[in-house]
Amino acid sequence: MTSKSNSDAVPAPGFVVPGARCALEMALVGLLIGLVGLPAENALYLGVVALAALVAMVVVLFWSLNRQMRKWIRRAQGKPTMADGSDPR
């Protein structure tokens, strides 16, 4: 089994920037849904809006997690990612 040199290794995906992006996207989705439903006078309608915001934020969280997992899988396979400027296919 041959090992790659440090210059040939695919760089590890970061966690800080994708985590901050995910948090920002979740906040934006939650705020947008909240702003649409804020003038709710009915408690049931307010609960539906809050539940919709929560579900949308969880969808964004798992979508972001899926993207990060794909980057780590591509790194484990030794394939390039978009971060190093090469074609991901």
C-alpha positions, -999 to 999 in steps of 0.1 A, spaced: 0 0 0 15 33 -10 10 65 9 6 98 -8 31 126 -1 18 158 17 19 177 -16 -4 152 -33 -29 148 -4 -64 163 -8 -69 190 18 -93 184 46 -126 203 45 -130 230 71 -156 231 98 -158 268 108 -169 283 75 -195 256 67 -208 257 103 -211 295 102 -228 293 68 -252 267 81 -261 288 111 -267 319 90 -289 299 66 -309 284 94 -314 318 110 -324 334 77 -349 306 70 -364 308 105 -366 346 104 -383 347 70 -409 322 80 -413 339 114 -418 373 97 -445 359 74 -463 344 104 -457 370 131 -489 388 128 -507 357 141 -536 364 165 -547 328 166 -526 305 188 -530 276 165 -518 296 135 -488 308 156 -480 272 165 -481 261 129 -458 290 119 -433 281 146 -434 244 137 -429 253 100 -399 274 109 -384 246 131 -389 220 103 -374 243 77 -344 250 99 -338 212 105 -340 206 67 -313 233 62 -292 217 89 -294 182 74 -288 196 39 -257 213 51 -245 182 70 -250 162 38 -228 186 19 -201 184 45 -203 146 46 -199 144 8 -168 166 10 -152 142 36 -162 112 15 -146 127 -16 -114 134 5 -114 98 18 -116 86 -18 -87 109 -28 -109 128 -52 -106 166 -56 -133 190 -43 -144 224 -54 -123 240 -27 -90 232 -44 -103 246 -78 -105 214 -97 -134 196 -113 -153 176 -86 -163 148 -110 
